């Protein structure tokens, strides 16, 4: 027989048992043992399945919350980087910010502005900053598609490939992954490329979302048009 004091406490607050999943599971297990091995307790099976569904819902809930926090952190990160792009009052300071505070805020190892030129060997803007690389006409499309000529998304995320010439400064170590955004610098100008490289091969993966990077690239493209004009 149950101890009278324990029995009285349970009868006084039965909801305490219902709120304790460990105690409830122990009671269900005890009930199933009294039924014997030849009897199937459908109610017990139903409760077990409901518990499994609840566990899955809780896991999904935690995943959604984590994704929301990650997206908020990413938005704040991109917003800070955009403010740093808007702060310089001259083009030289703008270029200096690319591999300075902007790259630091975005947590990337290299940020490169790749500009096509029809004049072979022309230095031009390349002398203004180490963040700029001058390449021959047609290079941007070839680099984005790895020479396949297929259409690409506004922002391409992938591991760094050796299939085409690298655009990063080798002195800073090999890049493991990259985010690439093609730039339209206005009528009469050749295509350009904004490349963000990371040593971590898992930082930019094709399965990752690109909305924030598209927004950043759009702001960068418009600022470049203003500076070049």
C-alpha positions in Angstrom: 0.0 0.0 0.0 1.1 3.6 -0.7 2.3 5.7 2.2 -0.7 7.8 3.4 1.3 11.0 3.4 2.5 10.4 -0.2 -1.1 9.5 -1.2 -2.5 12.7 0.4 0.1 14.9 -1.4 -0.7 13.4 -4.7 -4.4 13.8 -4.2 -3.9 17.4 -3.1 -1.9 18.3 -6.3 -2.3 15.7 -9.0 -1.2 18.1 -11.7 2.3 17.9 -10.3 2.5 14.3 -11.7 1.1 15.3 -15.1 3.8 18.0 -15.4 6.6 15.6 -14.7 7.4 13.6 -17.9 9.7 11.2 -16.0 7.1 10.3 -13.4 4.4 9.9 -16.1 6.7 7.6 -18.1 7.3 5.5 -15.0 3.6 5.2 -14.4 3.0 4.1 -18.0 5.7 1.5 -17.9 4.3 0.1 -14.6 0.9 -0.1 -16.2 2.2 -1.9 -19.2 4.0 -4.4 -17.0 0.7 -5.3 -15.2 -0.9 -6.1 -18.6 1.5 -8.9 -19.4 3.3 -9.6 -22.6 0.3 -10.9 -24.5 -1.8 -7.7 -24.4 -1.2 -4.7 -26.6 -1.9 -1.4 -24.9 -3.1 0.8 -27.8 -3.4 3.8 -25.5 0.3 3.4 -24.5 1.3 3.1 -28.1 -0.6 6.3 -28.9 1.0 8.2 -26.1 4.5 7.0 -27.2 3.9 8.3 -30.7 2.6 11.6 -29.4 5.7 11.9 -27.3 7.8 11.3 -30.4 5.9 13.9 -32.3 6.3 16.4 -29.5 10.1 15.8 -29.4 10.3 16.4 -33.2 8.2 19.6 -32.8 10.4 20.8 -30.0 13.5 20.1 -32.1 12.0 22.0 -35.1 11.1 24.9 -32.8 14.7 25.1 -31.5 16.0 25.0 -35.1 13.7 27.8 -36.2 14.7 30.0 -33.3 18.4 29.3 -34.0 17.9 30.2 -37.7 16.1 33.4 -36.8 18.9 34.5 -34.5 21.5 33.6 -37.1 19.6 35.6 -39.7 19.3 38.6 -37.4 23.1 38.4 -36.7 23.8 38.2 -40.4 21.6 41.3 -41.1 23.3 43.3 -38.5 26.7 42.2 -39.9 25.8 43.3 -43.4 24.3 46.6 -42.2 27.5 47.5 -40.4 29.6 46.7 -43.5 27.4 48.9 -45.6 27.7 51.8 -43.2 31.5 51.3 -43.5 31.3 51.5 -47.3 29.3 54.7 -47.0 31.6 56.4 -44.6 34.7 57.3 -46.8 34.7 60.7 -48.5 37.1 59.8 -51.3 37.6 56.8 -53.6 41.0 55.9 -52.1 39.5 55.7 -48.6 36.6 53.6 -50.1 39.1 51.1 -51.6 41.1 51.0 -48.4 38.0 50.0 -46.4 37.4 46.9 -48.5 40.2 44.8 -47.1 40.1 46.7 -43.8 37.0 47.3 -41.7 34.5 45.9 -44.3 36.3 42.5 -44.6 36.7 42.3 -40.8 33.0 43.0 -40.3 31.9 40.4 -42.9 34.4 37.9 -41.3 36.1 37.2 -44.6 39.8 36.9 -45.3 39.9 38.7 -48.6 37.7 41.0 -50.5 38.6 41.6 -54.2 37.2 43.9 -56.8 37.9 42.4 -60.2 37.7 44.8 -63.2 37.9 43.9 -66.8 40.0 45.9 -69.2 40.3 45.8 -73.0 43.8 47.2 -73.0 46.2 44.4 -72.2 48.6 45.2 -69.4 46.7 48.4 -68.5 47.3 49.2 -64.8 44.7 52.0 -64.3 42.7 51.6 -61.1 44.8 48.6 -60.1 47.5 51.0 -58.9 45.1 52.6 -56.4 44.6 49.6 -54.1 45.7 46.0 -53.6 42.0 45.1 -53.4 41.6 45.8 -57.2 42.7 43.3 -59.8 42.6 44.1 -63.5 41.8 41.2 -65.8 41.2 40.7 -69.6 37.8 41.2 -71.1 35.6 38.1 -70.7 37.4 36.9 -67.5 34.4 37.6 -65.2 31.9 35.4 -67.0 34.5 32.6 -67.4 35.4 32.7 -63.7 31.8 32.8 -62.6 30.9 29.8 -64.7 34.2 28.0 -64.5 34.4 28.2 -68.3 31.1 26.4 -68.9 29.3 29.5 -70.1 26.1 28.6 -68.2 23.8 31.2 -66.5 24.6 31.9 -62.9 22.8 33.1 -59.8 23.2 36.8 -58.7 25.6 35.5 -56.0 27.6 32.3 -56.4 28.8 30.4 -53.3 31.3 27.6 -53.8 34.7 26.1 -52.9 37.6 27.8 -54.5 38.5 25.9 -57.6 41.9 25.6 -59.4 40.1 25.3 -62.7 40.7 29.0 -63.4 43.4 31.4 -62.4 43.0 32.5 -58.8 42.1 36.1 -58.1 43.3 36.2 -54.5 46.5 37.3 -52.9 48.5 34.1 -52.4 50.5 35.8 -49.7 47.4 35.6 -47.4 47.1 31.9 -47.8 44.9 29.7 -50.0 41.2 30.5 -49.9 38.9 27.6 -49.2 35.6 29.0 -50.3 34.2 32.1 -52.0 31.2 34.3 -52.6 31.0 35.9 -56.0 28.7 38.6 -57.3 28.8 40.0 -60.8 28.7 43.8 -61.0 27.2 46.0 -63.7 29.1 49.3 -63.5 26.9 51.1 -66.0 26.6 51.7 -69.8 29.8 51.4 -71.7 31.7 49.7 -68.9 32.9 46.1 -68.9 31.6 43.6 -66.3 33.2 43.5 -62.9 33.2 41.0 -60.0 33.0 41.4 -56.3 34.8 38.3 -54.8 34.8 37.5 -51.1 37.2 34.8 -50.1 37.4 32.7 -46.9 40.1 30.3 -45.7 37.4 28.1 -44.3 36.1 25.8 -47.0 32.7 25.6 -45.2 32.0 29.3 -44.9 30.4 29.7 -48.3 28.4 26.7 -49.5 25.9 26.5 -52.4 23.1 25.5 -49.9 23.5 28.7 -47.9 21.1 31.7 -48.4 22.3 34.6 -50.4 19.7 37.3 -49.8 21.9 39.4 -47.5 25.0 39.1 -49.8 22.8 40.1 -52.8 21.8 43.2 -50.9 25.4 44.0 -50.0 26.5 43.5 -53.6 23.7 45.8 -54.9 24.8 48.6 -52.6 28.4 48.1 -53.5 27.5 48.1 -57.2 25.7 51.5 -56.9 28.5 53.0 -54.9 31.0 51.9 -57.5 29.0 53.6 -60.3 29.0 56.8 -58.3 32.7 56.7 -57.7 33.6 55.9 -61.3 31.3 58.7 -62.6 
